[in-house]
Amino acid sequence: MRSGEASMTARRVAAHRLSFHRVPCPWATSTPGADDDRRLEADVAAGVEVASSDMARYLRARTAFFDTVVVRSLDPNAGTGIDQAVSVGAGYDGRALRYARSGARWFELDHPDTQADKLARLGALHIEAPDVTFVAADFVVDDVGAALRDAGHDPSRPTVFTCEGVAGYLDPGAFTALLAALGRVASAGSRLALTLPLEPESEEQRHRRGRLDAAVSAMGEPLASTVPRAELRDRLRTAGWIVRRATDPAGVPLERSTRTSAFVVAVTA
């Protein structure tokens, strides 16, 4: 992606999200940030039309999953003690606007080009984000942990980390290194929510995965890797995380699911 351009994948995700019901914010009677989130989505999605499809249903489930994890983690009445959120591969996501609350600090990590374009859009829309720190980092070559520390993230306080739709675009080594870097700056009580593409195990699964690969490749962002289902928990443990919950998009535990997408919640080891 060149600076000043949102990828077609990002534009289509934004277009879909405009039609989704979002998890409500429990700590405010009014959420002006939700309007800012929608204005940002509309700006990114301008000119893109989307229809109901398997991908739309997946994105709806994925959005609800991350919304729920963020809301439950940051809710001051939930007793988690979490007041920091790190969005890894944030792209044009607007949760830091939608779920802003007093005393909570957000850090958005993404490629320098994406960050520059997002900041330009926020400026043009006159959207202020005083509690968000935008951290530019290339996940393949940069030390993400050091970038977060330099940006003011406090590794002594618990954090909710979200990693939405990132794993499939990094090779396995780079993704494991990314998770390990996050683990090194995650205090006890921190949570990690992430999505993972699973390696197909049957002919039907390979067919469905092939259709997805073809679709995202056509938009210029081919998937780079998948994770064997049986290795998921060990891979995260190697990176310093213990899986607490792993389901498919419908909420079915992976042990009973035949789908090739994993929604995972993990905690610091």
N, C-alpha and C positions, 0 to 999 in steps of 0.2 A: 504494500500500500504506500502511495506517495503522500507526503504531508499535504493536508487540506482535503483529503478524500476519505470517506468512510467506505469500507469494503462492502460488496453486495451482501455478504453474509450479515454484517452488522446492520445494514439498512433493512433487510428482511426481518431480522429479529425485532428491531424497533417497530416495524410495521405491525407485526403480530402482537406485540405487547400492548399496543394501543387498544386492542379489543379485549384484553384479558381483565378479569376481575382480580384485583390485587389484595393481598392479605392486609387487613386494616391495621392502623397504628394504634396500639392500646394506651399510649401515654399522652395523647393529646386529643382534645375534643375537635380540633380542626387541624388539618395537615396541609398548610400552604405548599410544603415541599412536594406534595403529590402533583400539584398543578405544574410546578417547575419540571418535575420528572416527565410529565406528559408533553410539555412544550419541547423539551429536549428530544424525546422520542419522535415527535412529529417532525422536527427539523431534520433529524437523521433519516427518517423514513420518507421524506418528501418525494413524491412521484412514484413510489413503489406500491403496487397493489398485491395483496396476498389473499389466498382462499383457504378454506378448510382442507386439511390434509393430515396425513400421519405426522408429518413434521410439525404442523401447527399444534396438534394434540401433545406431542412430545414437549414442545417449547412451553406450552401452558403448564404441564406438570412440572417441568424444570423451574420455571419462574416461581410457581407456588412453593416448591421445595426450598429454594433459597430465601424467598421472602419469609417463610415460616422460621427457618433457622435464625435469620437475622433478628426478627422481631422477638423471638423467645430468648435470644441471647442478650439483647440490649434492653429488654424491658426492666426498668428499675425495680419493679415489684416482683420480679421472678427470682431474685436472690442469687443470680449468677455472679454478680460482682464484675461483669464484663462492661467496660466503657470504652473499648477500642475495637474498631473494625478495620480489617484489611481486605480489600477487594483485589484479588490477584487476576490480572488480565481483565481489568474493569471495563475496557472498551467504552461504550457510550451508556453503560448502565447508570440509572439514576437513583439507586437505593439510598445513597448518601444524602440525597435531597428529600426523598419520600419519607425516610425513617430518621431524619435528623432529630436529635433531642439534646437538651441542655446537659453539658458535662460529658458528652460522648464525642470521641475524636475518630475521624475516618482517614484512611490512607488508601489511595487508589494507585495501583501498580500497573503500568502498561508501557508499551514501546514508545519511545520519544515522539515518533510521528503521530501516533494515535493521541497521545496526551496533548500535543500542540494543537491538533484539530479540535479536540474536545474543548479545550480552554478557549479557543477562538469562537466556537459555537456558543459557549456559555456567556462570553462577553457580548456577542452580537445579540443574544436573547435577553441581556441584562439580568442574568440569573447569578445571584451571589451564592457562594459556597464557603463561608468563613470557617467552617469546622472540617473542611476537607483539605488534605494535603495531597497534591498530585505528584507522584514519584515516577520519574522516567527510568525505565530499566528494560534492557534486552535480556530475556530469561535465558538465552543460550550462552551469553558471554559475561553478564554482569553478576556481581555478588548482591543478590536480592536482600539478604540479611543486613549487609552493610548499608545498602541504600535506605532501608527502613530506619535503621538507627540514625543515620545522618539526617533523615527527615523529621526526627523527633519521636518516633515510635518508642514506647517504654516497654522493654522486654521483661520488666519485673511485674507488670500488671497483665491480667488475663485478656485475651483478644479472641474475637471471632474472625476466622479467616474464611473467605469464600473463594473458590476456584471453579468458576462456571464455564464449561465448554472450552477448557484450555488443554487438557491432557492429550486429546487426540491429535493436536497440532505440534506436539513436541516429541522427539524421539525418546524412548524409555529412559535412557541415561540422563538426559536433560531434565525430564520431568521428576525423576527420583531426586536429582540434585536440587531442584526447586523446592520440593517438599521438605528435604533435609534442611535447607537454608531457613525455611519458615519454622521448622521445629526448633532450630537453635535460638530463635528470638521469641519463642512461645513459652510463657510461664505456665505453671500448674494452673489448671482451670480453664485453659484455652481450648477452643473448639475449631475444627476444620471441617467445612462442608465442601464436597467436590463431586464432580461428575466424571465418570470414567467409561470409555468405550471398551467393551469386552470382546475377546477373541471369539469368533464364531466356532461352534462345536458341531453343528449339523449342516446339512445341505440347505435347509430352509433358512437357517441363521446366516449362512454365507451369502445366500441370495439377497436377503434383506440388507445385510451390511454392504453388499456390492452396490445396491441401489442408492444407499446413503452416500457411499464413497463417490459415486458418479455425480450425484447431485451437488455435493460440496466442491468437488473438483471443477465442475462447470462454472462455479462462482469464483474460481481462482484461489481456493484455499483447500487443497487436498489434505485429507487426514494422513498423519504420519505413523501412528502406532495404535495398538490395542493391547489390553492386558488380559492374560489368561485368567479365567474366573478363579481357578484354584490357587493362584498366586497373589490375589488381590491383598489379602490381609498381611501376608508376609512382606510384600513390597512396601506397604505403608509402615509396618513395624520397623523395617530396615531404615526408613527415613525418619523414624522417631515418633510415629503416630500409632495409636491403638484404635482399631475400628470398633465403634460402638453400635452402629447400625448400617446395614447395606441392603438396599432394596432395588427393585426395578422402578421405572417411572410410575407404575400403578400401585406401588407400595408393597409389592409381594417380595418377601425375603429372597435374596439371590439363590439360596439353596433350593428353592422351589420354583424359580423362574426360568423360563427359556429365552428371555429377551437378552439383548446384547448391550444394554446400557445400565450402568450402576449409579445410584444416588447414595453417597456415602457420608456419614458423620463420624468423625474420629476425634480423639482427645490426645493430649500430650502423653508420651510414654513415661 
